[in-house]
Structures are given as structure tokens and as C-alpha cells.
Amino acid sequence: MKSTTIFLVLITLIVSLSITAQNSSLDCNASEVNDIYFQQHPKSLNEYKQFNEYSKKFINNLKQNKLSRTTSYVIPVVVHVYGEVQGGLPVDYQTIVNTIAQVNEEFQGLNTDYNTVDAYFMGIRGSLDIEFKLATLDPDGNCTDGVVFHSVASGQANYNSTIVPNDAWDNYKYMNIYITNDLYANGYLFYNGVAWYPSTQMSDDNIARVVYNGIYLTGNTDSETASILTHEIGHFFNLIHTHEGDCGNLDQVMDTPAEILYSDIQNFCSQNVQCGNNVNYENYMGYKAYYGGCYKMFTQGQINRVIAALNHPTRQPLWQPSNLIATGVNIDCNLSVIDFTLENKVIIYPNPTNDSFNIMSNAFNGEDILINIYTILGQKVYQKEYKNAESSLTIENSIKSSGYYIVKVILKNGKQINIPLIKK
């Protein structure tokens, strides 16, 4: 009797763990959270429906070469981290960098298993020359590494979260990603992530976002599970689950076969037929690849839908050249080169400037210093060595055109700092 009881307990435990594992892998609630948002905001639902129709026409014109294709896209990103340790795992700057790198590889078709896609779907693989880059200038024009560490907080996946708009950077300039262990503030720490489709109201309210669990970042889990962030960013650019509507095929993409979410759960990563079609089981926007560990691809149709979304009024401003300048994604504004003590920090004023500006620091202290000024693209527009520099210098007639610049101050001992400057 005792052995039978132990056996039953073990069976119960195994079943419980299996259910928990399945629940944790099914926790992209994009459909649910977007439905809730649309119920509360009928105008946003109408916008969503209209943009889906626009996307169909856009994609049709794209296929017929009636539209010129943008060859590449750069998306400025800010990552908000709520707790540098989540679920006992590190969520530090390098972890974020590694995670963004994996996302870029997967959108660009550079993942190591891209060339092992099932032969049936090899011909419709899709990739996009898009790069997600951490911002190097914050909304005030100050240098940043694009990762903001906050105190531990939860609930950022809830629509009514006050944390999200309070901490957000301008949604029309930055894609905001929120990393937290407790997405819904309900104590369940294994939800993967969630994201919202493009919405003008959400961006106006500064709540457009991707929310993701730190335990599923690259290096904190296996690479297949880490691909869930690629999945969530797909939602941010209007991709829908491939199983949406089951055999109704409601993902708005022509070349993704209809599939049933919970069917054939023992056969995730091998070819099978559902709804009369071979299942694209390796697709980033499905769940089967997650269960079986075989995320590998987007389809060309999905990539075209992303391109359409990149032209949504809330997404198009992100990749415009002027915004890439404003967010500094194409410059090195790395504050790690700072080697001055707090008392000897460098100050530039006025900033923004109309013409001349002042550089002040006790670090100069009669030393020889070199001042270089660069455009946002790295072109040097000013260079001058100052002998026996005083604590305050006035720089005149150094910049001709309006825009964003980087002032590099180099001391004789090699210590240096980069400071952003705006010329009106």
C-alpha cells in the first residue's frame, strides 16, 4: 500500500510538472491582451482592421514591384530592466546585448539552423535586413547604453500598468522593451512575454511595448526558448500567431498554412498534416517549434507583413534617418570611456547651442587638452589642441550646420570623454 501511494504521488507530481511546463510555454497572451485593448478602445480596433486592409494592398503592390523597397531598417531600442537578478538568473547589460544579437540573427535569417529548414518550406523562407540597436542617446540627448535598470517591479504586461508610461521613452522614437519576472503581478513567474500590435492610441499614450521575462533571455535559457523574444517582436510588427483561428487561418498571411494549436502534441518538430496542409512547424510565430525546440524561420509572406507594419504611423518614425540621429544608434557614445572623478566632470553649456559654447572642467587644471567634434556619422568637423587649458574654455565657430554632434575631450594623459551636443 505504501509503495502504491508513493507511486501515485510521483505520477501526480510528474503530471503536475508537465502541466506547469506546458502552461509556461503557452504564455504569449498576445491575442488575449490585444482583444481586451480593442474592446476598451473601439477606435483602435477600427484602425487595426483598416490597417490590415491597407497591408493587403501594400503587400500586393510590393509583390508587383509597384513600390520601391527600403533596403534596410534600423530600429532604436531601449530596454527597461526591473531587477538585475530574475528567477535567480542575471539580467545584466551583456545579457541584453546577447539577446538583441540573437533577435537580429533570426530576423535576418542568419541563425545557424536557417539552412536546415524543412525542404517543403525552404522555398518560402523569409528574412529581412533589419537591425534592432540599443540607443546611445536618451530623450534628453544624453549618452546612454540603451539599457535602463529600475527597481524590482511587476505587472508591466497589464494594460493599466502605471509603470509602463512612467518609465517609457518616446514611443515614436524608441521601441520599448520591459524585462520583468512577474509580468502580470500575480505571482506566477513563468510567463514568457507579450506584445501589442501597432496602435496610434497606444503610442500616443506611451504604452506601446514588448514585455518579456528575464529568465528567458539569451544565456539564461536554451536558444530555442530565447527565440520567444523574436516571436514577441513579431507581434509588435503586426504578426499574428500561425494557429490563430485554427483551420480558419486568421493570421492574415497567405503562405503560412492553417494549423491547430493543440493537435499532434507529441509530434512537434516533424512534418504532419493539419487542416489539409503540411504544417509550417518551424515558424517563429507558432507554438509547435517552441515545444519541440525547432524555431528556424519566418515566411516571405510574414516578412512582407512586417514591412507593411514598418510603414504604420507608429512604426515608420522609428527607422527614419532623423530619428536614427536623435537616438544615436549609428554613433559611439559610450560612456565607458569616462575616467574623470565626479569632482572633475566635464560640462558643456549652453546645450543645445546656437553658435559658441563653453566646456568647463577642473580636470583641465592647466594641462594640454585636445578637443575633437564629430558629426553623428563620425565625420570630424573640428579639432584643436589647447595648451595650458584653463578650467573653462569657449569654443567658437566650430560647427556650421544644425544637428547632433559628439564632442570628444582628450586629456594629455589619455583620459577622454564623449559628450553629445546639439546645434540649433
C-alpha positions in Angstrom: 0.0 0.0 0.0 2.8 2.4 0.9 4.6 1.8 -2.4 1.4 2.3 -4.3 0.8 5.6 -2.5 4.4 6.8 -3.3 3.9 5.7 -7.0 0.6 7.7 -7.2 2.3 10.7 -5.6 5.1 10.5 -8.2 2.7 10.2 -11.0 0.8 13.2 -9.7 4.0 15.2 -9.4 5.1 14.3 -12.9 1.7 15.3 -14.4 1.7 18.5 -12.4 5.2 19.4 -13.6 4.2 18.5 -17.2 1.1 20.8 -17.0 3.2 23.6 -15.5 5.8 23.3 -18.2 3.1 23.4 -20.9 1.5 26.4 -19.2 4.8 28.3 -19.1 5.3 27.6 -22.8 1.9 28.8 -23.8 2.1 32.2 -22.1 2.3 34.5 -25.0 -1.1 36.1 -24.5 -0.9 38.5 -27.4 -4.3 37.6 -28.8 -6.0 38.0 -25.4 -4.3 41.3 -24.4 -5.0 42.8 -27.8 -8.6 41.7 -27.7 -9.0 43.3 -24.3 -7.4 46.5 -25.6 -9.7 46.6 -28.7 -12.8 46.0 -26.5 -11.9 49.1 -24.5 -10.8 51.2 -27.5 -13.2 50.7 -30.4 -11.3 53.3 -32.5 -8.1 51.3 -32.1 -10.0 48.2 -33.3 -11.2 50.1 -36.3 -7.7 51.3 -37.0 -6.4 47.8 -36.8 -9.0 46.5 -39.2 -8.3 49.3 -41.7 -4.6 48.8 -41.4 -5.0 45.1 -42.2 -6.8 46.0 -45.4 -4.0 48.5 -46.2 -1.4 45.8 -45.5 -3.0 43.5 -48.1 -2.9 46.2 -50.8 0.6 47.2 -49.7 1.9 43.7 -50.0 0.1 43.1 -53.3 1.8 46.3 -54.7 5.1 45.1 -53.2 4.9 41.8 -55.0 4.1 43.6 -58.3 7.1 45.9 -57.8 4.8 48.9 -57.7 6.5 50.1 -54.5 10.2 50.8 -54.1 11.6 48.6 -51.3 13.6 50.1 -48.4 16.7 48.0 -48.4 17.4 48.1 -44.7 15.9 49.2 -41.4 17.4 50.1 -38.1 15.1 50.2 -35.0 16.3 52.1 -31.9 15.6 50.1 -28.8 15.5 50.9 -25.1 15.3 48.0 -22.6 13.9 48.6 -19.2 15.1 46.1 -16.6 13.2 45.6 -13.4 15.7 43.6 -11.2 19.2 42.7 -12.2 18.5 39.2 -11.0 15.3 37.5 -12.1 14.4 34.0 -11.1 18.0 33.6 -9.8 19.4 34.5 -13.2 21.4 37.6 -14.2 19.8 40.3 -16.3 22.8 42.5 -16.9 23.9 44.6 -19.8 25.7 41.8 -21.6 22.8 39.5 -21.3 20.6 42.2 -23.1 23.3 42.7 -25.8 23.4 38.9 -26.4 19.6 38.7 -26.6 19.3 41.5 -29.1 22.0 39.9 -31.2 20.0 36.7 -31.4 16.9 38.6 -32.4 18.8 40.3 -35.2 20.2 37.0 -36.4 16.7 35.4 -36.5 15.0 38.3 -38.4 17.9 38.4 -40.8 18.0 34.7 -41.5 21.5 34.3 -40.0 20.5 31.8 -37.3 22.7 28.7 -37.6 19.8 26.4 -38.4 18.2 28.6 -41.1 19.6 26.4 -43.9 18.1 23.3 -42.3 14.5 24.3 -42.7 12.2 21.5 -43.8 12.6 21.1 -47.5 8.9 21.5 -48.1 9.1 25.1 -46.8 12.7 26.0 -47.9 11.3 28.0 -50.9 9.2 30.3 -48.8 11.7 31.2 -46.1 11.8 34.9 -45.5 14.4 37.2 -44.0 14.6 41.0 -43.6 17.6 43.4 -43.4 16.5 44.9 -40.1 18.7 45.6 -37.1 17.5 46.3 -33.6 20.1 48.5 -32.0 20.3 49.8 -28.4 20.0 53.6 -28.4 23.1 55.6 -27.4 21.3 58.9 -26.9 18.4 59.2 -24.4 15.3 61.5 -25.0 17.3 64.4 -23.4 20.3 63.9 -25.8 22.5 62.4 -23.1 24.7 59.4 -23.7 23.2 56.0 -22.7 23.9 52.4 -23.4 20.2 51.8 -24.1 19.5 49.7 -21.0 17.8 51.3 -18.0 17.9 49.4 -14.7 15.0 50.1 -12.4 14.0 48.8 -9.0 12.2 45.4 -9.0 8.6 45.9 -10.2 5.9 43.7 -11.8 2.7 43.9 -13.8 4.1 45.6 -16.9 2.0 43.2 -19.1 -1.2 44.5 -17.6 -2.9 47.1 -19.7 -3.4 49.5 -16.8 0.2 49.4 -15.5 1.3 52.8 -14.4 4.9 51.7 -14.5 4.9 51.5 -18.3 4.1 55.1 -19.2 6.0 56.5 -16.3 9.3 54.8 -17.4 8.7 54.8 -21.2 10.8 56.7 -23.6 9.1 58.4 -26.5 7.2 55.6 -28.4 7.7 57.3 -31.7 11.5 57.3 -31.2 12.3 54.1 -29.4 10.9 50.6 -29.3 10.4 50.0 -25.6 11.1 46.5 -24.1 10.3 45.8 -20.5 12.0 42.9 -18.7 10.4 41.6 -15.6 10.0 38.3 -13.9 6.3 38.8 -12.8 4.6 40.0 -16.0 1.1 40.2 -14.6 1.8 40.8 -10.9 0.0 37.6 -10.0 3.0 35.7 -8.5 3.3 33.4 -11.5 6.9 33.8 -12.7 7.0 31.7 -15.8 5.0 33.7 -18.4 7.2 34.2 -21.5 6.3 37.5 -22.9 3.6 39.6 -24.6 3.4 42.4 -27.1 0.7 44.6 -28.7 0.0 45.2 -32.4 0.6 48.7 -33.8 -1.9 51.2 -32.3 -1.8 55.0 -32.6 -3.6 55.4 -29.3 -1.1 53.2 -27.5 1.9 55.1 -28.9 0.2 58.4 -28.1 -0.2 57.2 -24.5 3.4 55.9 -24.5 2.4 52.4 -23.7 3.3 50.6 -26.9 5.7 47.8 -25.8 7.1 44.4 -25.6 7.1 42.8 -22.2 9.4 39.8 -21.6 10.6 37.6 -18.8 14.2 37.9 -17.8 14.6 34.1 -17.2 14.1 33.5 -21.0 16.8 35.9 -22.2 19.7 34.5 -24.2 22.1 32.7 -21.9 19.5 32.3 -19.2 17.8 29.5 -21.1 18.3 27.5 -24.3 18.4 29.3 -27.6 15.0 28.0 -28.7 13.3 29.4 -25.7 15.1 32.6 -26.1 13.6 32.8 -29.6 10.3 33.8 -27.9 11.5 37.4 -27.9 11.7 37.2 -31.7 8.2 35.9 -31.6 7.0 38.8 -29.4 8.8 41.4 -31.5 6.9 39.8 -34.5 3.7 40.8 -32.7 5.0 44.3 -32.2 5.3 44.5 -36.0 1.8 43.1 -36.6 2.4 39.4 -37.0 -0.3 37.1 -35.6 0.1 33.5 -34.3 0.1 31.0 -37.1 -2.5 28.9 -35.3 -4.9 31.9 -35.0 -8.4 30.6 -35.8 -7.1 27.1 -36.1 -8.2 25.8 -39.5 -9.8 29.2 -40.2 -6.3 30.6 -40.9 -6.7 34.0 -39.4 -3.1 35.2 -39.3 -3.6 37.4 -42.4 -0.6 35.8 -44.2 -1.2 33.8 -47.4 1.8 31.5 -47.3 1.5 30.2 -43.7 -0.6 27.0 -43.7 -3.5 26.8 -41.3 -2.8 24.7 -38.2 -4.4 23.7 -34.9 -2.7 24.8 -31.7 -3.1 21.7 -29.6 -3.1 18.9 -32.2 -0.4 16.3 -32.5 1.4 17.5 -29.4 3.7 14.5 -29.4 4.9 15.4 -32.9 6.1 19.0 -32.7 9.2 19.1 -34.9 8.4 16.7 -37.7 6.2 17.1 -40.7 2.5 16.4 -40.2 -0.8 17.4 -41.9 -3.4 19.6 -40.3 -6.4 21.3 -41.9 -5.4 19.6 -45.1 -2.0 21.3 -45.2 1.6 20.4 -44.2 2.3 22.3 -41.0 5.0 25.0 -41.0 6.1 23.7 -37.7 9.4 25.6 -37.6 7.8 29.1 -37.8 8.7 31.7 -35.2 5.1 32.8 -34.8 3.8 29.3 -33.9 4.0 27.3 -30.7 5.0 23.9 -32.1 8.6 25.0 -32.7 8.8 26.1 -29.0 7.6 22.7 -27.7 9.9 20.8 -30.0 12.9 23.1 -30.0 13.0 23.9 -33.7 12.4 27.6 -34.3 14.0 28.4 -37.6 12.1 30.7 -39.9 9.6 33.4 -41.0 7.9 33.0 -44.3 8.2 35.6 -47.1 4.5 36.5 -46.5 5.2 37.3 -42.9 8.2 39.4 -43.8 6.1 41.3 -46.2 3.5 41.9 -43.4 6.3 43.2 -41.2 7.4 45.6 -44.0 3.8 46.8 -44.2 3.8 47.3 -40.4 7.1 49.3 -40.7 5.0 51.8 -42.6 2.4 52.1 -39.9 2.2 55.7 -38.5 3.5 54.4 -35.2 6.4 52.3 -36.6 7.6 54.4 -39.5 9.1 57.2 -37.4 11.4 54.7 -35.7 13.6 54.0 -38.7 13.7 57.4 -40.3 17.2 58.9 -40.7 16.4 61.9 -38.5 15.4 59.6 -35.7 18.5 57.4 -36.0 20.4 60.6 -35.4 18.2 61.6 -32.5 18.6 58.2 -30.8 22.3 57.9 -31.7 22.2 54.3 -32.9 24.8 54.9 -35.5 27.4 56.6 -33.3 29.7 55.5 -30.5 28.6 57.5 -27.5 30.0 55.0 -25.0 30.2 56.4 -21.5 32.6 53.7 -20.5 35.5 55.8 -21.7 34.8 58.2 -18.9 37.8 58.2 -16.5 37.2 61.5 -14.6 36.3 61.7 -11.0 32.9 63.1 -10.1 34.6 66.4 -9.0 36.3 66.7 -12.3 33.4 66.0 -14.6 33.1 67.9 -17.9 30.2 70.2 -18.5 29.1 71.7 -21.8 26.8 74.7 -21.8 24.6 76.0 -23.4 23.4 72.7 -24.9 21.7 73.0 -27.3 23.7 75.9 -28.6 23.2 78.5 -31.3 26.8 79.2 -32.1 29.5 79.2 -29.4 29.5 77.1 -26.3 31.6 76.5 -23.2 33.4 73.5 -21.9 34.2 73.5 -18.2 36.1 71.1 -16.0 38.5 71.2 -13.1 40.3 68.3 -14.8 41.9 70.7 -17.3 44.0 72.2 -14.5 46.4 73.9 -16.8 47.0 70.7 -18.8 47.2 70.4 -22.6 43.9 69.0 -24.0 42.6 68.1 -27.4 39.1 68.7 -28.5 37.5 67.0 -31.5 34.0 67.4 -32.7 32.3 64.8 -34.9 29.0 64.6 -36.8 26.6 61.8 -35.9 28.1 59.9 -38.8 31.6 60.1 -37.5 32.9 62.9 -39.7 35.4 65.2 -37.9 34.4 68.8 -38.2 36.6 70.4 -35.6 39.9 69.7 -34.0 42.1 71.9 -31.8 44.7 71.5 -29.1 44.5 73.8 -26.2 47.8 74.4 -24.4 47.7 75.0 -20.6 43.9 74.9 -20.7 42.0 76.8 -18.0 39.0 75.3 -16.3 36.6 76.9 -18.7 37.0 77.1 -22.5 34.9 78.9 -25.1 34.5 77.1 -28.4 33.5 79.5 -31.3 32.7 78.9 -34.9 33.3 75.2 -34.7 30.0 73.9 -36.1 28.4 75.3 -39.3 25.2 73.2 -39.6 22.4 72.3 -37.3 22.2 68.8 -36.0 23.6 66.3 -33.4 27.3 66.2 -32.7 29.8 64.4 -30.4 32.4 66.5 -28.5 35.4 64.4 -27.6 37.6 65.8 -24.9 41.1 64.1 -24.6 43.4 64.9 -21.7 47.2 64.7 -22.1 47.3 61.5 -20.0 44.9 59.8 -22.5 41.7 60.1 -20.4 38.7 61.1 -22.5 35.0 61.6 -22.6 32.4 61.8 -25.3 29.6 64.4 -24.8 26.6 64.9 -27.1 26.0 68.4 -28.4 23.0 69.8 -30.3 23.5 72.7 -32.7 20.2 74.6 -33.3 
